[in-house]
Amino acid sequence: MKITLRAVNEADFKIIEPLYVASFPAEERRDVKDLTDRALDHGDPFFSLQVIEDDGVIAGFLTMWRLPMVDYIEHLAVEPAKRGNGFGAEAITLVKEKTNRPILLEVERPDLAPDKALAERRIAFYNRLGFSVIDSYDYIQPPYAKNLPEVPMLLMSDKPISDIDMVVSHLKTIVYNQ
């Protein structure tokens, strides 16, 4: 297994779009056109979509935002046939190696998730990679669109964050346009 991360190109969306839609419920993802437009407009100073490749074959993707105080991983998805083989963990490790800033992400709350066991496994996955739940913050993910609900989530980070209120303010204004 030789994992690399690279910038997305237009042809990649034949694989990424169905994976994105299948991996995240509507209330936890942006409109596909918005994702595509943001990803292919490489002039956005905050957003990037990176393809996870295994010897030149797409294994998944991750979307990231470079916010003023943290790097925020918005989405991470691995092709179903490749899950459980370390692709997601290796991608996160590569991201961690490229920054000395805290990395922030959202995860479903197990007590409210449709699949409690899956939510718990996801948290355990990130724990193994050095992330911890920020227990002190009661977080609600803003809706991606007017017709979608807010979603109670947990925030996780791999390093301490000095001002979580400021970080969440950046998250809401830059990522969710609130």
N, C-alpha and C positions, 0 to 999 in steps of 0.2 A: 504494500500500500504506500503510494507516494502522493500525499495530499498537497494541493496547492490552492491558493486563492487568487482570483484574477477578476478584473472588471468585466461586467456583463456586456454582451453585444446583442444586437437585435435578433440574430438567429437563435440565441440561447432561450428566448422566450417560448419557443415551441415545447421545451421541457419544463422551464421554470413556471410558466403560467398554470398549467394543470396541477403541478406539485403545490404551488402556493394556495390555490383554491381548495385542494383536497386536504391540506395540512392545517388550515386555520378556519374556524367558523367566521361567518360574515361579520360579526361584531368585533372580531379581533384582527381584522385586516382592512387595508385601504382598498379602494376601487382598483381593479386591475389596470385600467387606463392611467390612473394617477401613478401607480407603481411603475408602469412602463415609461411614462413621460419623465418621472423623476430619475429613474435609473439610466435612461439614455441621454438625459441632459447632464452631461458630465461637468457642467459649469456650476452645479449646486454646491455651495461650499460646505454644506452640512451632511448631505445624504450620499450614500453609496450602496450599490447592490453588488455583492461579490459572489462569483460562482465558485463552488467547491468542486475541484476536479481530482479525479483519481487516474493518474496516467493518461490525462487528456480527455477523459470521459466525465461528463457532468454527474456528480454524486449528490448535489444539493446546492443550496445557496444560503446566504445570510444578508440581511439588510442592516445597515448601521448608520448612525447619526453621530457626527462629531459636535457635541454640544459644548457650551463654554466651559463647563467644569468636569464633564465625564464623556466617555464614549458609550453610546447607548445601542445595544443590539435589539432591534425591533423584531426581527423574525429570523429564525434558523429552521431550516427544513432539509431533511435528507431523504433521498429516494427510498420508498418502502423496501425494495429488495436489498438495499445497502445498510438499513438501520441495524444497530446492534454490533456493527463492525468497527466502531471507533472513528467514523468520519466526522460526526458532530463534535466529539471531544477534541479531535486533532484540529478542526477548524477554529474552535474557541482558543486552543493553545496557540495557534498561529496569530490570532488577533491579540492575545495577551502579550506575545513576544514583541509586537510592534508598537506597544504603547506603555507608558509608565503611569497613565491616568487611570482612575477608577473606571471599571466597565459596569454599566447598569443594565438590567433587563427586567422584564415583567414575566410573572408566571401565574397560572391560575391558582386560586385558593382552593385547596383540597376540600374544604368544608362546603364549598359552593359549586364545585366542578361537576359536570355531568358524569365524568369518570374519575372518581376520587383516587383510585389506584394509579391511574395514568398521571394525574397531577402530582401525586406523591413521588412517583418514579422520576418525573421531570425535575422536581426539586432536589432529589437525591443525586441525579446526574450533575446538576450545577454545583451541589455541595462538594462532590468529588473533584470538581475543577477549581475549587477554592472560593466559591461564591457562598454568601450567607444571606438569609432573609433579613431585611431591615425591619425588625419587629416594631420599632418605635413609630412607624409611619402607616397610617390607615389610608391606603391608596385606592383611588377609583380611576380606572382608565377612561378618559373622555371618549365620546362616540366618534367613530371615524366619519360618520355622515349623519345628517339630521334625522334620518329615519332609523338609525341604529341606537341601541341602548348604551348607557355607561356600563362598565364591567368592573366589579370589585376584583382587584388583583393584588398580588404581593410583589414588592420590589426586592431584587437581589443585587448584590454588588460583590466584586472580588476584593475591594479595598474600602477602608473607611471613607465616608463622604462627609466633609466638614459642614456643609449646609444643605441638608436634604430638601428643605423648603424651597431654596433657590433653584436647585436642580429640577425639582418637580415643576416649578414655574417655567423654566426653560423647556422642559419636556412638553408641557401643555401648549406653550405658545409656538414653539418651533416645529414640533412633530405633529401635534394635533390641531394646530391653528386655532387655539382657544383664546 
